[in-house]
Structure formats: structure tokens, C-alpha cells
Amino acid sequence: TCPPPPYLENGDFNTITIVSYTCKPYYVLTKQQDQYKCVDGKWDTPPKCL
């Protein structure tokens, strides 16, 4: 099991074993990918909302 996923400033997330990030209005994700996985107890590096 993974700890809670990393906090995303100016964004929100929903999680099970895959976290899906969305940005608040007027912000965009820095990466095309919006879903990140928990593998071997560690989360992928999340995007940023800019």
C-alpha cells in the first residue's frame, strides 16, 4: 500500500491505486499525463498546476 499521494498545489485528486489529478480553473497540468500509479509502495512524480 502507498501513503496518500503527493499534494498538488492549486489542484485536486481522486485516488485508489491510481491517482488522477486535475487543476483548478485558470491552471494547467505541466505534463500531458493526468494519471499516476502507486508501484512498490511509491507514487510516480506528480505534475504541477501552473
LINSUL-V883760 format. One record per residue. RES is the residue in one small letter. SS is DSSP state (~ for helix, > for strand, _ for the rest). PSI is psi as a letter, one per 40 degrees, with the letter a starting at -180 (* if undefined). Layout:
RES:SS:PSI + RES:SS:PSI
This chain:
t:_:i + c:_:i + p:_:i + p:_:i + p:_:i + p:_:i + y:_:i + l:_:h + e:_:h + n:_:f + g:>:i + d:>:i + f:>:i + n:>:i + t:>:i + i:_:c + t:_:e + i:>:h + v:>:h + s:>:h + y:>:i + t:>:i + c:>:i + k:_:i + p:_:i + y:_:e + y:_:i + v:_:i + l:>:i + t:_:e + k:_:i + q:_:d + q:_:h + d:_:e + q:>:h + y:>:i + k:>:i + c:>:h + v:>:h + d:_:f + g:_:e + k:>:i + w:>:i + d:_:i + t:_:h + p:_:i + p:_:a + k:_:i + c:>:h + l:_:*
